[in-house]
Amino acid sequence: MAKKLNTNSAYLSKAINVYKRQNFASYLREVRINYAIANLKQNPEILQTKSMIQIAEMYGFNSLSVFTKSFKSKTGITPGVFFKKLIERELRKN
C-alpha cells in the first residue's frame, strides 16, 4: 500500500495510527470486512456457491477464525448469522 501511495510503510502506519486511531492491521481488517459486507449484499449468490473459508479468503483473510472474530467485532454478529439473514432476505425478494 505504501508503494502505491509513493510513501514509506513507517509513515503510512503512523498516519493510520493517528487518523484512524488504530494500527494498520486493525484498519486493514476493518476495510476488508466493510468491503465484504457491501459486496455480499450486492451479490448474495456468492453465499450459495462458496464455503465460509472461501468467502473469507475472497476478502483477504487467510484464517477463518480471524475472519469470524473481525466480522463479529465490526457487526456484532457472526458471519454465519449475517449470511443466513442475507439468504433469507434474498428468498423473500423472489
C-alpha positions as CSV (number, residue, x, y, z in Angstrom):
1,M,0.0,0.0,0.0
2,A,2.8,2.4,0.9
3,K,4.4,1.8,-2.5
4,K,1.1,2.6,-4.3
5,L,0.9,5.8,-2.3
6,N,4.5,6.6,-3.1
7,T,5.5,6.8,0.6
8,N,7.2,4.5,3.1
9,S,5.5,2.0,5.3
10,A,6.5,3.7,8.6
11,Y,4.9,7.0,7.6
12,L,1.8,5.2,6.3
13,S,1.5,3.2,9.6
14,K,1.9,6.3,11.7
15,A,-0.7,8.2,9.6
16,I,-3.2,5.4,10.1
17,N,-2.4,5.2,13.8
18,V,-3.1,8.9,14.2
19,Y,-6.0,9.5,11.9
20,K,-7.8,6.2,12.2
21,R,-6.8,5.6,15.9
22,Q,-5.9,2.0,15.2
23,N,-2.9,0.1,14.0
24,F,-2.5,-0.8,10.3
25,A,-3.6,-4.5,10.7
26,S,-6.8,-3.5,12.5
27,Y,-7.5,-0.9,9.9
28,L,-7.0,-3.3,7.1
29,R,-9.3,-5.9,8.7
30,E,-12.0,-3.2,9.1
31,V,-11.7,-2.2,5.4
32,R,-11.9,-5.8,4.3
33,I,-15.0,-6.5,6.4
34,N,-16.7,-3.4,5.2
35,Y,-16.0,-4.4,1.6
36,A,-17.1,-8.0,2.2
37,I,-20.4,-6.8,3.7
38,A,-21.1,-4.4,0.8
39,N,-20.1,-6.9,-1.8
40,L,-22.1,-9.8,-0.3
41,K,-25.2,-7.6,-0.1
42,Q,-24.9,-6.8,-3.8
43,N,-24.0,-10.4,-4.7
44,P,-25.8,-12.8,-2.3
45,E,-25.4,-15.6,-4.8
46,I,-21.8,-15.9,-3.6
47,L,-23.2,-17.4,-0.4
48,Q,-24.6,-20.4,-2.3
49,T,-21.5,-21.2,-4.2
50,K,-18.7,-20.7,-1.7
51,S,-17.8,-22.1,1.7
52,M,-17.2,-19.8,4.6
53,I,-13.4,-20.2,4.3
54,Q,-13.6,-19.5,0.6
55,I,-15.5,-16.3,1.3
56,A,-13.0,-15.3,4.0
57,E,-10.2,-15.9,1.5
58,M,-12.0,-13.8,-1.2
59,Y,-11.8,-10.8,1.1
60,G,-8.1,-11.3,2.1
61,F,-8.4,-13.4,5.3
62,N,-6.1,-16.5,5.5
63,S,-7.8,-17.7,8.7
64,L,-11.5,-18.4,9.3
65,S,-11.1,-17.6,13.0
66,V,-9.6,-14.2,12.2
67,F,-12.4,-13.5,9.7
68,T,-15.1,-14.6,12.2
69,K,-13.6,-12.6,15.0
70,S,-13.1,-9.5,12.9
71,F,-16.6,-9.8,11.4
72,K,-18.3,-10.1,14.8
73,S,-16.2,-7.3,16.2
74,K,-17.4,-5.0,13.4
75,T,-21.1,-6.1,13.2
76,G,-21.9,-7.7,16.5
77,I,-23.0,-10.9,14.8
78,T,-21.1,-13.8,13.3
79,P,-20.6,-14.2,9.6
80,G,-22.9,-17.3,9.7
81,V,-25.8,-15.3,11.1
82,F,-25.2,-12.5,8.7
83,F,-25.1,-14.9,5.7
84,K,-28.3,-16.6,6.9
85,K,-30.1,-13.2,7.1
86,L,-28.9,-12.3,3.6
87,I,-30.1,-15.6,2.2
88,E,-33.5,-15.2,3.9
89,R,-33.8,-11.6,2.5
90,E,-33.0,-12.9,-0.9
91,L,-35.6,-15.6,-0.7
92,R,-38.3,-13.1,0.4
93,K,-37.5,-11.0,-2.7
94,N,-38.1,-13.9,-5.1
